[in-house]
Amino acid sequence: MERIGIVIKAPSIYHYIFKPFQGVELDVGSFVATEIDGMRVISRVAALRYRNAATDPRLIAQFDVEETVKEIKETLGIEEALYYTEAKAVVLGARRGRKIYRPQKPVKPLTYVYKTTEQELEEFFSPPEEGTYITIGKVRGTEIDAKIDAEKLVTHHCAILASTGAGKSWLAGVIIERLSMLSIPILVVDPHGEYSAMSNPLREEGAAVAEKTKIYVVGKVDVGPVDDAFRRRYGRPRTYTRVGINPRSLPLRTLEKILDTLYGLTDAQRRILEEGWQTATSYGERQPLTTAEELIREVIEGGKHAAPPGYAGEMALRGLEGRLRSLLYARPLFLTRYGDAYQGEPLKLIDPHTYTTTPAIHIFDVSGLDTLDQQIFLAVLLDQLYRAATQRKNLTTFIVVEEAHNFAPAAASAVSRSYVAKIAREGRKFGLGLCLITQRPAKLDQDVASQAMTQIFKRMINPNDLKYVTSVAEHLDDPRPLRTLDETEALITGVSVPAPLLITVDQRWTHHGGTTPKLIKEERD
């Protein structure tokens, strides 16, 4: 074993500082090894600092003019004799059989640091034989496949956290492509209409992915600009199914919150709604699609006995009726009659049973909706997916939510937050996995984020977000290296990897729709 340095100090069990021997070349990201209690522990170089023994504060005080500096340097001798490197190494762990063991004591000072071999690293990062794994890139600085446990990634939830433009959606696309090869249902809530690009193969492997990609445009909204951009880029029209929500499928508490937020609800109207909604939705699991007027009539008739007597009760009933009519006709999400259509395109009801039993990539383009409508859609979708999954007939399903801080915010109110939290807390038991993607981790609800047992970090520069990441990430005591990651790199921690992995993300198999527009556009014929 080649000795390449010696430990100077070990401030914690998570990292140590060592001095490389003269002539040893190291880069940030290099792997080294040391010994703790007879175990060979693998570490990753996280930082390098160059120092010079001549830079003593008492000596620096004399650096007033150039001639003095020159005289001192000549007196001390050549600079290289006083120059040295310090390296910070983050402890990854020691291999024990099929598991990675993380030492619970720091390395002793003056312990030797050793060079690692490619074979040693390959054995260290190799996953256990049992389990299902996907490869999403290479361990940075090596040719070793970065494999993650697909089952734990999906069922124990995950989060992709990064600044804008750091490559979140590219990485999410790589993960979705690889998971699709396992023949599981994948649902993507797409606020920007960028995931439709996955219907276009980029490489040979992407043909199967594109074939499995199904696009749904949500609501009675104009998506012409998205369709035009798609046609210009890929030379063919975008194919999709337009879908909407049966108003009867709205959870009562969600409906109450929406009506109160938009129009305000009196106590009398709230009591009428609670009684009437139970009557109108007493059909069981599958609610019939009727006209909006028929639904409103059932609610008012069913809740009439809860209205106060006299003129006040009549005003409460008429007020609630008007609010329901405004909601159902003004919001583009809802189907108001059988055979509803938009610009000649028929709308179909969302179908959670099909989504959770069909191995495909189901992409829901909600880019035409405002934030409230997007939240309403996700609330209803997750509620129905959860109800379908409790019947235990679904396949393990992966739900990807882009811009998750808008759907489960830490401070602001959102009608979808409780449903995201419910899937995060209870979805695993019913085969529902969640992937939260956000560029503002500090604005994501902490209870929701804490349920993501795999965290994937890309470049992050906001101080508040970096501070937040430290509180939720496993084995990440210093988040500053996240500032220097480029678009191709990511750090993965959590239950789906044997040890924290710094990786170079793999190439996409299908087209990426989240590219940043160029400052100067190329001329087209």
SVG drawing of the C-alpha trace seen along z (x, -y; Angstrom):
<svg xmlns="http://www.w3.org/2000/svg" viewBox="-88 -50 108 61">
<polyline fill="none" stroke="black" stroke-width="0.4" points="0.0,0.0 1.5,-3.3 1.7,-5.9 0.9,-9.4 0.6,-11.5 0.0,-11.8 -3.0,-13.0 -2.4,-16.4 -5.6,-16.7 -9.1,-15.2 -11.7,-17.7 -14.6,-15.2 -15.6,-11.7 -16.7,-13.1 -13.5,-14.5 -9.8,-15.0 -6.9,-17.1 -3.7,-15.6 -0.5,-16.7 0.4,-15.0 4.0,-14.0 6.2,-15.9 5.6,-15.0 2.1,-13.6 -0.5,-15.0 -4.1,-15.3 -7.2,-16.9 -10.5,-17.7 -12.6,-14.6 -9.6,-12.2 -10.1,-9.1 -7.7,-8.2 -7.6,-5.6 -6.5,-5.6 -6.9,-3.2 -9.2,-3.5 -9.1,-0.6 -7.5,1.7 -10.2,0.9 -9.3,-0.5 -11.5,-3.6 -12.1,-5.3 -12.3,-9.1 -12.8,-11.7 -10.6,-14.8 -13.1,-17.7 -10.7,-20.7 -7.0,-21.6 -5.2,-24.5 -1.7,-25.7 0.4,-27.1 3.9,-28.4 5.7,-28.2 7.2,-31.6 3.8,-33.3 4.1,-33.7 2.2,-36.8 5.4,-38.3 7.2,-37.9 4.3,-39.3 4.5,-42.5 7.8,-43.2 6.4,-42.9 6.3,-46.7 8.2,-47.2 9.3,-45.0 13.0,-45.2 12.3,-43.8 10.3,-41.0 13.0,-40.1 15.7,-40.1 13.6,-37.9 12.9,-35.4 16.6,-35.2 17.5,-34.8 15.0,-32.0 16.0,-30.1 14.0,-28.8 10.2,-29.1 9.5,-25.4 11.3,-24.3 8.8,-26.1 5.7,-25.5 3.3,-22.6 -0.3,-21.4 -3.1,-20.6 -6.0,-18.4 -9.4,-18.0 -10.7,-14.4 -14.4,-13.6 -14.8,-10.1 -17.0,-7.8 -16.6,-4.6 -15.2,-1.1 -16.5,1.9 -17.7,4.7 -19.1,7.5 -22.1,6.1 -22.4,2.9 -20.6,-0.3 -19.6,-1.0 -19.1,-4.5 -16.5,-4.7 -17.8,-6.4 -14.4,-7.8 -12.0,-10.1 -8.8,-9.0 -5.7,-9.5 -3.2,-12.3 0.0,-11.0 -1.9,-8.1 -0.7,-7.4 -2.9,-8.2 -2.7,-5.7 -3.4,-5.8 -6.5,-3.8 -6.7,-1.5 -9.4,-1.4 -10.3,2.2 -10.6,1.1 -12.9,-1.7 -15.0,0.5 -15.4,3.0 -16.2,0.2 -18.9,-1.3 -20.4,1.9 -24.0,2.5 -25.1,5.7 -26.0,8.5 -29.7,8.5 -31.9,5.6 -32.7,3.6 -30.3,1.0 -30.1,-1.7 -27.0,-3.4 -27.3,-7.2 -23.6,-8.2 -20.1,-7.6 -18.4,-8.2 -16.6,-11.4 -13.0,-11.0 -13.4,-7.3 -15.0,-5.0 -17.0,-3.3 -20.7,-3.1 -22.8,-5.2 -25.5,-2.7 -28.4,-3.6 -31.0,-1.2 -34.1,-1.8 -36.5,-0.3 -35.3,-2.5 -35.1,-5.6 -38.7,-5.2 -40.5,-3.8 -38.5,-5.8 -39.0,-9.0 -36.3,-11.3 -35.6,-15.0 -33.5,-16.8 -32.3,-20.1 -30.4,-22.8 -30.2,-26.3 -31.9,-27.4 -30.0,-26.3 -28.0,-23.7 -29.4,-20.7 -32.2,-19.5 -34.6,-18.5 -31.8,-16.9 -30.9,-14.7 -34.6,-14.0 -34.9,-12.9 -32.0,-10.5 -33.6,-8.9 -37.0,-8.7 -35.5,-7.1 -33.6,-4.5 -36.6,-3.7 -38.9,-3.3 -36.8,-0.3 -38.1,1.4 -41.7,1.3 -43.2,-0.8 -45.7,-3.6 -44.1,-7.1 -46.2,-10.3 -44.6,-13.7 -46.4,-16.9 -44.8,-19.4 -45.4,-23.1 -43.4,-24.3 -44.3,-21.8 -40.7,-20.7 -41.0,-17.0 -42.9,-16.5 -39.5,-16.3 -39.1,-12.8 -41.4,-11.6 -38.5,-12.2 -35.6,-9.7 -32.0,-11.1 -30.2,-7.8 -31.0,-4.2 -32.0,-3.5 -34.4,-6.4 -36.8,-4.7 -38.3,-2.5 -38.6,-5.4 -40.3,-7.6 -42.7,-4.9 -43.8,-4.7 -44.3,-8.4 -47.9,-9.6 -48.6,-13.3 -51.7,-14.9 -52.6,-18.6 -54.6,-19.5 -57.7,-21.8 -59.4,-24.0 -56.3,-26.1 -54.4,-27.3 -51.1,-25.4 -50.5,-26.7 -47.1,-28.3 -45.8,-25.1 -47.1,-23.1 -45.5,-25.5 -42.1,-25.4 -42.3,-21.6 -43.0,-21.5 -40.2,-23.9 -37.7,-21.9 -38.6,-18.3 -40.3,-18.7 -43.5,-17.0 -46.7,-18.0 -47.0,-17.2 -49.4,-14.4 -51.4,-14.5 -54.7,-13.8 -56.6,-16.6 -57.8,-15.8 -59.9,-17.4 -61.4,-16.9 -64.9,-15.7 -66.0,-18.3 -67.5,-15.6 -64.1,-14.2 -63.0,-17.3 -62.3,-16.5 -64.7,-18.5 -61.9,-20.3 -60.2,-21.2 -63.4,-22.6 -64.0,-24.6 -60.5,-26.1 -60.8,-27.0 -64.2,-28.7 -63.1,-30.5 -59.8,-31.7 -61.5,-32.9 -64.9,-34.2 -65.1,-33.9 -67.5,-31.6 -69.8,-32.4 -70.3,-29.9 -73.8,-29.2 -72.6,-28.5 -69.9,-26.2 -72.5,-24.2 -74.7,-24.0 -71.8,-22.9 -70.7,-20.2 -74.2,-18.6 -74.9,-19.1 -71.6,-17.8 -72.0,-14.5 -75.4,-14.0 -74.0,-14.9 -71.0,-12.6 -72.7,-9.6 -72.2,-7.4 -69.1,-5.6 -65.6,-5.4 -66.5,-6.3 -68.5,-9.5 -70.7,-10.0 -70.0,-12.9 -73.1,-15.2 -73.7,-18.7 -72.4,-21.4 -76.0,-22.6 -77.1,-19.2 -74.3,-19.0 -75.0,-22.4 -78.7,-21.6 -77.9,-18.4 -75.6,-20.3 -78.2,-23.0 -81.0,-20.6 -79.0,-18.2 -77.8,-21.1 -81.0,-23.1 -81.9,-21.7 -78.6,-23.0 -79.5,-26.6 -80.7,-29.1 -84.4,-29.9 -85.9,-32.8 -84.2,-35.4 -80.7,-34.7 -80.9,-31.1 -82.2,-32.0 -79.3,-34.4 -76.8,-31.8 -78.2,-29.2 -78.1,-31.7 -74.7,-32.9 -73.2,-29.4 -75.0,-28.5 -73.3,-31.5 -69.9,-30.7 -70.1,-27.1 -71.3,-28.2 -68.4,-30.8 -65.8,-28.2 -67.0,-25.4 -67.4,-27.6 -64.5,-30.0 -61.7,-27.5 -60.5,-25.6 -59.8,-22.4 -63.4,-21.1 -65.6,-19.2 -69.0,-20.8 -70.9,-18.3 -70.5,-15.0 -68.6,-15.4 -66.9,-18.6 -64.3,-19.9 -62.0,-22.7 -61.3,-24.1 -62.7,-20.8 -60.5,-18.7 -62.5,-16.3 -61.6,-16.3 -61.3,-13.0 -61.4,-12.5 -58.2,-11.7 -58.0,-8.0 -55.8,-7.1 -56.5,-3.3 -55.0,-3.4 -52.0,-5.6 -51.0,-3.3 -51.4,0.0 -49.9,-1.0 -46.1,-0.8 -45.6,-4.1 -44.3,-7.7 -47.5,-9.8 -46.6,-13.5 -49.2,-16.0 -48.5,-19.4 -50.0,-22.0 -48.2,-24.9 -51.4,-26.5 -52.8,-26.8 -52.2,-29.4 -50.6,-28.4 -53.9,-27.9 -55.3,-25.6 -52.0,-23.7 -52.3,-23.2 -56.0,-22.1 -55.1,-19.6 -52.2,-18.1 -54.4,-17.9 -57.1,-15.9 -54.6,-13.8 -52.7,-12.7 -56.0,-12.2 -57.3,-9.8 -53.9,-8.1 -53.9,-7.4 -57.5,-6.1 -56.7,-3.8 -53.5,-2.6 -55.3,-1.6 -57.1,1.1 -53.7,2.8 -54.1,3.3 -51.5,0.8 -47.9,1.3 -45.2,-0.5 -45.6,-4.1 -43.1,-7.0 -44.6,-10.5 -42.3,-13.3 -43.3,-16.9 -41.4,-19.7 -41.2,-23.1 -42.3,-21.3 -41.9,-24.5 -45.1,-25.8 -47.1,-22.7 -45.8,-22.2 -44.5,-25.5 -42.9,-26.0 -44.7,-29.2 -47.5,-30.1 -50.8,-28.3 -51.4,-25.8 -54.4,-23.5 -52.0,-20.8 -49.6,-20.8 -51.6,-18.3 -51.9,-15.8 -48.1,-16.0 -47.5,-15.5 -49.8,-12.5 -48.1,-10.7 -44.7,-11.6 -45.8,-10.1 -47.9,-7.2 -47.4,-6.5 -44.6,-3.9 -47.0,-1.5 -49.2,-1.5 -46.4,-1.5 -46.5,-5.3 -43.1,-7.0 -42.5,-10.7 -39.7,-12.7 -39.6,-16.4 -37.7,-18.8 -37.0,-22.3 -34.6,-25.2 -35.5,-26.8 -35.0,-24.0 -35.5,-26.5 -39.0,-27.3 -40.0,-23.6 -42.1,-22.3 -39.7,-20.7 -42.0,-17.9 -42.4,-16.9 -38.6,-17.3 -37.7,-15.2 -39.5,-12.2 -37.2,-12.1 -34.7,-9.4 -32.5,-10.1 -31.2,-13.6 -29.6,-14.5 -27.8,-17.9 -26.7,-19.9 -25.0,-23.3 -26.4,-25.5 -25.3,-29.1 -28.1,-30.7 -26.8,-30.9 -30.3,-30.2 -30.6,-27.1 -27.1,-25.9 -27.9,-26.3 -31.2,-24.4 -29.4,-21.6 -27.1,-21.0 -30.1,-20.4 -31.7,-17.8 -28.8,-16.1 -27.2,-12.9 -23.4,-13.1 -23.1,-16.6 -21.6,-18.7 -20.1,-21.3 -22.3,-22.2 -19.9,-24.7 -18.5,-22.3 -22.0,-22.4 -21.2,-25.9 -18.6,-24.5 -20.5,-21.6 -21.0,-22.1 -24.1,-21.1 -22.9,-17.6 -22.2,-16.8 -24.4,-15.8 -23.9,-14.6 -26.2,-11.7 -26.7,-10.9 -29.2,-8.7 -30.6,-5.1 -30.3,-4.4 -26.5,-4.6 -24.0,-2.7 -22.0,-5.9 -22.4,-9.5 -21.7,-9.6 -20.2,-12.5 -21.1,-11.6 -20.9,-12.8 -24.4,-12.5 -25.0,-10.3 -26.2,-11.3 -29.9,-11.6 -31.5,-8.9 -34.3,-11.3 -34.4,-15.0 -34.2,-17.5 -36.9,-20.2 -35.4,-22.4 -32.5,-24.0 -31.9,-27.7 -32.6,-29.8 -29.6,-31.3 -28.9,-35.0 -28.6,-35.2 -30.9,-32.8 -29.6,-31.0 -31.3,-31.9 -33.7,-29.4 -34.5,-28.8"/>
</svg>
